[in-house]
Amino acid sequence: MNPLRLALGLALLASAPAFAAAPIRALLVTGGCCHDYDLQKTALLDGAKPVADIVWTVVNEGGKTTRAQIPLYDNPDWAKPFDVVVHNECFADTDDPVYIRKITAAHKAGKPAVVIHCAMHSYRAAKIDDWREFLGVTSRRHDHQSNYAVKVVAPAHPALRGFPASWTTPKDELYIIEKLWPTATTLATSVSEKDGSVQPVIWVNNYHGTRVFGTTYGHSNATWQDPIFVALIARGVVWAAGR
């Protein structure tokens, strides 16, 4: 591991607060196309331990396809046992509006969320905007993989506590944001190497009063093995859960 990344990661973990009395109950929804979701799951569950006391439930359904409707959402109370839901799934070609609204209904009713990487490209074939409104961003494509500099634009936000003022990703994809929804607030940006456009890469969204934290990074194994990135996700979980 790069010594600078390790030093920054250790400094970030050292800033972790004392844990609340009750652990955060988090549901991780993962699986689908194009990523090493077993590695990502392990990296998140292990890497979040120094940052927050989180009890995880992991659902990995739908295989490795781009089109799936997982059984989890058939239960209208699927999100009820949890304080926060982490969406790290990748089902770009699923477009059934009834199915999609089974997911967004829980969040519209108040269940906080964290959304990571290909969650932003999930359901992109859908004609309805419900999922995109929930995310706070609309994205359908990405630039090439590179080491992208991340510029923090909202350093005072609680979700960025301990996050370095400047950080360069391990090799990852830059998602192109077609629309930042008016309920969303950018926390950090990166610049496209193709056209120089400034793209939101970390943000928060107010979805009908529900907290949503998001980042478009998280493609590569190297990103998930970076303690700075995993701590960022853990902080997002803490913030979304209102802790």
C-alpha positions as CSV (number, residue, x, y, z in Angstrom):
1,M,0.0,0.0,0.0
2,N,1.2,3.5,-0.7
3,P,2.7,4.9,2.5
4,L,0.9,8.3,2.1
5,R,-2.4,6.6,1.7
6,L,-1.7,4.5,4.8
7,A,-0.7,7.5,6.8
8,L,-3.8,9.4,5.8
9,G,-6.0,6.5,6.5
10,L,-4.6,6.1,10.0
11,A,-5.1,9.8,10.7
12,L,-8.7,9.5,9.6
13,L,-9.4,6.5,11.8
14,A,-7.7,8.2,14.7
15,S,-10.4,11.0,14.5
16,A,-13.2,8.4,15.0
17,P,-15.6,9.4,17.8
18,A,-16.7,7.3,20.8
19,F,-19.4,4.9,19.7
20,A,-23.0,5.5,20.6
21,A,-24.6,3.2,23.1
22,A,-26.7,1.4,20.5
23,P,-25.2,0.1,17.3
24,I,-26.4,1.3,13.9
25,R,-28.4,-1.4,12.2
26,A,-27.4,-1.3,8.5
27,L,-28.7,-3.3,5.5
28,L,-26.2,-3.7,2.7
29,V,-27.9,-4.5,-0.7
30,T,-25.2,-5.6,-3.1
31,G,-24.6,-7.7,-6.2
32,G,-25.1,-7.4,-9.9
33,C,-22.8,-6.7,-12.8
34,C,-19.2,-5.7,-13.2
35,H,-17.7,-5.5,-9.7
36,D,-16.1,-7.7,-7.1
37,Y,-18.9,-7.5,-4.6
38,D,-17.5,-10.1,-2.3
39,L,-14.3,-8.1,-1.8
40,Q,-16.3,-4.9,-1.5
41,K,-18.5,-6.4,1.2
42,T,-15.6,-7.6,3.3
43,A,-13.7,-4.3,2.8
44,L,-16.7,-2.3,4.0
45,L,-17.6,-4.5,7.0
46,D,-14.0,-4.7,8.2
47,G,-13.0,-1.2,7.4
48,A,-16.0,0.4,9.1
49,K,-15.2,-1.1,12.4
50,P,-12.8,1.6,13.7
51,V,-15.3,4.3,12.6
52,A,-18.7,3.2,13.8
53,D,-20.5,0.4,15.7
54,I,-22.5,-1.1,12.9
55,V,-24.4,-4.3,12.9
56,W,-24.7,-5.4,9.2
57,T,-27.2,-7.5,7.3
58,V,-26.0,-8.3,3.8
59,V,-28.3,-9.2,0.9
60,N,-26.6,-10.3,-2.3
61,E,-29.2,-11.5,-4.7
62,G,-29.7,-11.2,-8.5
63,G,-26.4,-12.8,-9.5
64,K,-24.0,-10.9,-11.8
65,T,-26.6,-9.8,-14.4
66,T,-27.5,-6.3,-15.4
67,R,-31.2,-7.1,-15.1
68,A,-32.7,-8.5,-11.9
69,Q,-35.6,-8.1,-9.5
70,I,-34.5,-9.4,-6.2
71,P,-36.9,-11.0,-3.7
72,L,-35.9,-8.7,-0.9
73,Y,-38.2,-5.9,-2.1
74,D,-41.3,-8.2,-2.4
75,N,-41.9,-7.5,1.3
76,P,-43.3,-4.0,1.8
77,D,-41.6,-3.8,5.2
78,W,-38.2,-4.8,3.8
79,A,-36.4,-1.8,5.2
80,K,-38.3,-1.7,8.6
81,P,-35.7,-3.5,10.8
82,F,-32.8,-1.2,9.8
83,D,-31.6,2.3,10.7
84,V,-30.1,2.8,7.2
85,V,-29.8,1.1,3.9
86,V,-26.6,1.0,1.9
87,H,-27.2,0.5,-1.9
88,N,-24.2,-1.0,-3.7
89,E,-26.0,-2.9,-6.4
90,C,-25.6,-2.8,-10.2
91,F,-28.7,-3.6,-12.2
92,A,-28.6,-1.1,-15.1
93,D,-31.2,-2.7,-17.3
94,T,-33.9,-3.3,-14.8
95,D,-36.7,-0.9,-15.8
96,D,-39.9,-2.1,-14.2
97,P,-41.5,0.9,-12.5
98,V,-43.5,-1.1,-10.1
99,Y,-40.4,-2.8,-8.9
100,I,-38.4,0.4,-8.6
101,R,-41.1,2.1,-6.6
102,K,-41.0,-0.8,-4.1
103,I,-37.5,0.4,-3.3
104,T,-38.0,4.1,-3.3
105,A,-41.2,4.0,-1.3
106,A,-39.3,2.9,1.8
107,H,-36.9,5.8,1.4
108,K,-39.7,8.2,0.7
109,A,-41.3,7.1,3.9
110,G,-38.2,8.0,5.8
111,K,-35.5,5.3,5.6
112,P,-32.1,6.9,5.2
113,A,-29.6,5.6,2.6
114,V,-26.1,5.5,1.4
115,V,-25.6,5.0,-2.4
116,I,-22.4,3.9,-3.9
117,H,-20.9,3.8,-7.4
118,C,-23.1,1.6,-9.7
119,A,-26.2,2.3,-7.7
120,M,-26.2,5.5,-9.8
121,H,-26.3,3.4,-13.0
122,S,-28.9,1.0,-11.6
123,Y,-32.3,1.3,-13.2
124,R,-30.9,3.8,-15.8
125,A,-33.0,2.1,-18.5
126,A,-36.2,3.1,-16.6
127,K,-38.4,5.7,-18.0
128,I,-39.5,6.9,-14.6
129,D,-37.3,9.3,-12.5
130,D,-38.1,8.0,-9.1
131,W,-34.8,6.3,-8.5
132,R,-32.8,9.3,-9.8
133,E,-34.7,11.7,-7.6
134,F,-33.9,9.4,-4.7
135,L,-30.2,9.4,-5.5
136,G,-30.1,13.1,-6.0
137,V,-28.1,12.7,-9.3
138,T,-28.8,11.4,-12.8
139,S,-25.9,9.5,-14.5
140,R,-25.9,7.1,-17.4
141,R,-22.2,6.9,-18.4
142,H,-18.7,7.3,-17.1
143,D,-15.2,8.4,-18.2
144,H,-12.3,6.1,-18.3
145,Q,-10.5,4.7,-15.3
146,S,-7.8,7.0,-13.9
147,N,-6.4,8.4,-10.6
148,Y,-8.8,11.3,-10.1
149,A,-8.1,14.2,-7.7
150,V,-11.0,14.8,-5.3
151,K,-11.6,18.4,-4.2
152,V,-13.7,19.0,-1.1
153,V,-16.1,21.9,-1.5
154,A,-18.1,21.5,1.8
155,P,-15.4,20.7,4.4
156,A,-17.7,21.5,7.3
157,H,-20.2,18.8,6.5
158,P,-20.3,16.1,9.2
159,A,-20.0,13.3,6.7
160,L,-16.6,14.6,5.7
161,R,-15.2,14.8,9.2
162,G,-11.5,13.7,9.0
163,F,-11.6,13.4,5.2
164,P,-8.5,15.0,3.6
165,A,-8.9,18.4,1.9
166,S,-7.4,16.8,-1.2
167,W,-7.3,13.1,-2.1
168,T,-6.5,11.2,-5.2
169,T,-8.4,8.1,-5.9
170,P,-6.8,4.7,-6.7
171,K,-7.7,3.9,-10.3
172,D,-11.5,4.4,-10.6
173,E,-14.2,5.5,-12.9
174,L,-15.5,9.1,-13.1
175,Y,-19.3,9.1,-13.5
176,I,-20.7,11.9,-15.6
177,I,-23.6,13.6,-13.8
178,E,-26.2,14.7,-16.2
179,K,-28.3,16.3,-13.5
180,L,-27.7,17.3,-9.9
181,W,-31.2,17.4,-8.5
182,P,-32.2,20.6,-6.7
183,T,-32.5,18.7,-3.4
184,A,-28.9,17.5,-3.6
185,T,-25.8,19.3,-2.3
186,T,-22.3,18.6,-3.6
187,L,-19.6,17.9,-1.0
188,A,-16.7,17.1,-3.3
189,T,-15.9,17.1,-7.0
190,S,-13.4,15.7,-9.6
191,V,-12.5,17.0,-13.1
192,S,-13.0,15.0,-16.2
193,E,-9.8,14.3,-18.1
194,K,-11.8,14.2,-21.3
195,D,-13.5,17.6,-21.4
196,G,-12.5,19.4,-18.2
197,S,-16.0,19.4,-16.8
198,V,-16.4,19.4,-13.0
199,Q,-18.4,16.4,-11.7
200,P,-19.9,15.9,-8.3
201,V,-18.4,12.8,-6.8
202,I,-19.6,13.0,-3.2
203,W,-23.0,14.6,-2.2
204,V,-25.9,14.5,0.1
205,N,-29.6,14.5,-0.9
206,N,-32.8,15.5,0.9
207,Y,-35.3,13.0,-0.5
208,H,-38.7,14.1,0.8
209,G,-37.0,14.7,4.2
210,T,-34.9,11.5,4.1
211,R,-31.1,11.7,4.3
212,V,-29.2,10.2,1.4
213,F,-25.4,10.2,1.2
214,G,-23.7,9.3,-2.1
215,T,-20.5,8.8,-3.9
216,T,-19.9,7.7,-7.5
217,Y,-16.5,6.2,-6.7
218,G,-16.1,2.6,-5.7
219,H,-15.4,0.7,-8.9
220,S,-12.0,-0.9,-8.3
221,N,-10.7,-3.3,-5.7
222,A,-7.9,-0.8,-5.0
223,T,-10.5,1.9,-4.1
224,W,-12.2,-0.4,-1.6
225,Q,-8.8,-1.3,-0.1
226,D,-8.0,2.3,0.6
227,P,-8.9,3.1,4.2
228,I,-9.8,6.7,3.3
229,F,-12.5,5.6,1.0
230,V,-14.0,3.0,3.3
231,A,-13.9,5.4,6.2
232,L,-15.8,7.9,4.0
233,I,-18.5,5.4,3.4
234,A,-18.7,4.6,7.1
235,R,-19.0,8.3,7.9
236,G,-21.8,8.5,5.4
237,V,-23.6,5.7,7.1
238,V,-23.3,7.4,10.5
239,W,-24.5,10.7,9.0
240,A,-27.4,9.2,7.1
241,A,-28.5,7.3,10.2
242,G,-28.6,10.6,12.2
243,R,-25.9,9.6,14.6
